[in-house]
Amino acid sequence: MKFTSYIKDQINSILAFLIFCIIIFAYTNALQIDKNVIFILLTIYSLFFVTGFFMAFQRKKKYLQEIEAILENLPEKYLLSEVMKKPKNSEDLAYYKILKRANKSMLENVSKSQKAQKDYKEYIESWVHEIKIPITSAKLLCENHKSELTNKMDDEIEEINNFVEQALFYARLDCVSNDFMIRKVNLEEVIRNVLARNKKSMIQNQIKVELSNVQTDAYTDEKWLEFIVNQIIVNSIKYKKEKAQEVLIGSEENAKNVKLWIQDNGIGIKPSELDRIFEKGFTGTNGRRQTKSTGIGLYLCQKLCEQLGMGIEAESKENEFTKITITIPREKKIEQ
């Protein structure tokens, strides 16, 4: 709190003091009291007023500094009124009570909102698990009755499965820490699971895959890492060139981390759009050409990497290549 601001707030009191001094001077002068006596009286009165003025300013300033210090160290800022000291000043006490009432109302609304959000997330998770049953059944029917029609149906069903999986992971995004299990994971096993899942689509699109130095172990959550890798592979298939495409998958190790990279020779990404590919809902020029693009896949990848203590970055050159690198720490534990 600045002293100049405090003076502006107390301008009425200052004006009242000056007017009172003028009245006292005029009255005592009319009574023909010695001017030296008048001067001494007004000086003493002014000293008392200025001293009280400064003391009030210092008290209010100290009180506000204490509140700011509490707020600075408080993780949940909205709980300020619950932990701040009850003021003694009647004006501050009135504001304190108003703040408490407003905060109580806000907490009630937050609680209702959180409950509604929790119920919605639970419904989404339940719906995803239920919808996966008919999806699996439909895929089995296509597998057991192979034809040109069922092959096309199977491709569309797999697209539905990917979108359903995205919905599940998106619903769990803000509570990943309650769901993941960090353990030693073999990267080759994760990669081969993803490739097996997309085998049919990769064959149809004539995509060749080469693995290099992926017989590496890292500490992460296998399920979440598999989802991330799958999103990247699906994008490599989706944004391929007309000619036969290659996908190179490899890893590099050092004392601190393992870097898993996936590179394709697809249509690439424009330089002006590269920094935005991890933004929620961003589809870019390539995405707008794809009617099935949602701009959620890479956004989820980045958010999940953040939750798992991993890093993710992209390199690309338009019409030449796109390379996504996932950095997995060596540590067995993740700092929350």
N, C-alpha and C positions, 0 to 999 in steps of 0.2 A: 504494500500500500504506500503510495507516494504522499509526501506531506502536502504538496500542492493540491492533490485530489481531495485530501482531508479538509483543507482550507475552503475549497469550493463547496464541499458538503456542509460546512459549518458557517457559510457566509451569512445566514440569517442571524446566528448568535453573535457574530462579529459586528454586524450592523447594529444589533440591539445594544451591544456593549458601547459602541461609539455614540449612539443616540443618548444612552443613559449618561455617559460622561459629559456630553454637551448640556443636557438638562441640569445635572448637578452643578456644572460650572456656572450656568446662567442663574440658577437659584441662589447659590452661595454668593455669587457676585452681587446679586440684587440685595442680599442681606448685608452687603458691604463687609464681608469677611475678608481678612487679609489674604491677598493673592498667593503669598508663599504657603499659607496653610492649605489653600485650595489645591495648589500644585502638589504638595506633599500627599494630601488625601487621594488625589487622582492617581498619583504615581504608585502609591501603595495598592490601591484598588486594581490598577493595571497589572502590577506584578502578580497579584493573586490570580487575576484572570488568565494571564499568559502562562503562568505555572500550571494552573489547572488544565488549560488548553493543551499544553505539551504532554502533561501526564495522561490525559484522556487519549491523545494520539498514540503515545507509546503503548498504552494498555491495549488499545484496539489493534495496533500493528502486531504486537506480540501474540494476541489471540488469533489473528488471521495467519500468522506464520506457523503457529502450532497446528492449525487446521490443514494448511498446505503441506506440512511435514507428514501428518497422518495420511493425507490423501496420496502423497507421493509413494509411501510405503505400503499402501493398501492395494492388494491385487484386484479385488472387486470394488471399484470406485463408488458404485452405487450404494455401498453399505456405510458410507461416511457418517451419516446421522446416527448409526447404530454404535459407533466406536468413539465419536468425538465427545469431549467433556461438555457437561451441561453448563451453559454460561450463567453468570451471576447478574449481568446487566439485563435490565427489564426489556430493552429493545432487542438485544441479541437473543434473549430467551424467547421472545415472541416469534422471531424468525426461526429459531431452533425447533419450536413446536410445529410451525407450519411445514418445515422441512421434514420432520418426522412423519407427519400425516401424509405428505406427498410421497415420501419414500415407502410408507406402508402400502399405499395404493399401488405404487409401481411394482413392489415385490409381489403383491397378489396377482397383478396382471402378468408378470414374468412367470410366476408359478403356473398359471393357467396356460400360458403359451407353451411352456416347456412340457407340460403334461400332454397338450394337444399334439405337439411335435413328436413326443415319444410314442403316443398312440399311433400316429401316422406312420412312423418308421417301423413300428412293430407290424403294422398292417402290410406295409410294402415288403418286409422280409418274409412274412407269412405268404403273401401273394406270390412272391418270386419262387419260393419252395414249392408251392402248389402248381404253378404254371410250368415248372420244369418237368413235372410228371408227364403231362400230355406232350410236351416237346420231345422228351426221350422216347415216348411211345411212337410218335410220328416218325422220328428218325429210324426207329427199328422197323416200322412198316415199309419205309422207303428202302431200307437195306435188304429186306426180305422179298421185295417185289421190284427189283431193279428194272428200270426202263428209262427212256429219255425224259418222260414226264416226271417220274419219281426222283430222278437225279436233279432236275431243276427245282422240284419241291424241297429236296434235301438241302440245297444251297440256300433257299429262302428261309428254311427252318433254322439253319445255322446262324443266319443273320439275326433272326428273332432271338435266338439263344444268346448271342453276343450283346444285344441291346438289353435283354433281361438281366444279364450278368452285370452290365454297367449300372443298371438301376439299383441292384443289390449293393454293389460296392459304393455307389454314391450315397445311398441311405445310411451306410455304416461309416461314412467318411470322417465324421467328427468324433467317433468312438473307436477308432482303429486300435488305440492302445489297449482297449479291453478285449480285443479279439485276436491279436497276433501272438505268435509263439516263436521266439528267436531260438534257432538251433542251427547246427551245422547242416548246410544244404549243398548238394552237388549240383553245380550249374549245368552240367551236361544232361543230367536227369530232368531238370526243369525245362531246358530247351527242347529236348526230345519229346516231352509230354506236349508242349505247345505245337511242335511240328506235326506230331501224330494227329492232333486235333484239327489242324489245318491241311492235312495231307491231300485230301481230295481237291480242295480249292487250289492248292499249289500245283497239283498235276494238271488240272484244267487250264490254269493260266501259264503253264510251262515255266514254272519258276524253279530254278536250280539253287540248292542250298549247300554252302560249304561251311564246315565247322573248323575252327582253328584254336587249339589250346584251350578247350572248354572243360577239360578234366580237372576242374578247380573247385575247391570247397570254399564256402563263405558263410558267415553267420547272418541269417535273415529269416524272414517268414516265407516258407515255400509257397503257400497258397497265394499270398499277395504278390510275390515276385513273379509267379507264373501268370497272374492276371496282367501285370505290367508288360511282361515280354509278349504276351498274346496280343495286347493292344498294338504294340509296335509291329509285330508280324502281320497283323490284319491290315494295318496301314500300308505296309510294303506291298501287299497283294492288291489293295484297293487303288494305290497310286502308281501302278506299274506302267511301263511303256508298252507300245504295241508289240515290239520285238521281245524275244525271250529275255527273261530277267534273271538276275542273280541276287541272292541274298547271302552276305558273308557275316558269320557270327563268330566272335572271338573274345578273348579276355586277356588282360594284362594284370600283373601282380606287383605290389611293392610292400614295404613294411607296414604301411598304414591301411591300405585298402585293396580291393579287387575291382577292376574296371571291366564291366561286361559291355561290349559294343555290338550293335547290329547295323549293318550297312547294306543298302540296296542301290541299284543303278537305275532307279525309277525316274519319274518326271521332276523330282526335286522340289525345292521351295524357293520362292522369290526372296531375294535379300531383304526387301522391305517388310516381309511378313515373318521372317525367321524368329524374331524376338517375341512374336505374339502367339506362336503355335501352342503354348501351354496355357493360354488364357481360356477361361470358361466360355464356351459357345463360339469360339473363333474358328471359322472354317476356311477362310482365305480363298484365294482364286481357285485352287485345286478342289477345295471342299464344295464350292458352289457348282462345280461341274458334276459333283457326285450327289445325287438326290438323297442318298442314304447317310450323308455326313452330318453329324450332330455337333461336332466341336467339343465333345465331352471326354473322349478317350484319353488324349494326351493331358488334358487338365487333371483327370483322375490319376494318371501316372505320376504327375508331379506332386500332387497332394499326398498320395500314398508314400512316395519316396521321402517326403518331408517327415511324415509320421514315423517312418521306419529308420530315420537317421541316414538315409541315402541321398545321393545327388543324381540329377538327370540333366543332360544338356544335349543340344542338337547342333549338328553341322550340316550344311547342305549347299549345293550349287545347282541352280536351275537347269533341268534337262540332263543332269549328269549323275548326281548321287544324293542320298540323305543318310546321315549317320547319327544314331542315337546312342549315347554312352550313359550307362548306369554305374555309379560309383557306390560300392558296398563297403562299409568300414570293416576292419579286421576285428574290432572289439565284439565281445559276446553280448555286451549290454548296450542299451540305447538310453541316453540321457533324456529325461522328460522335462 
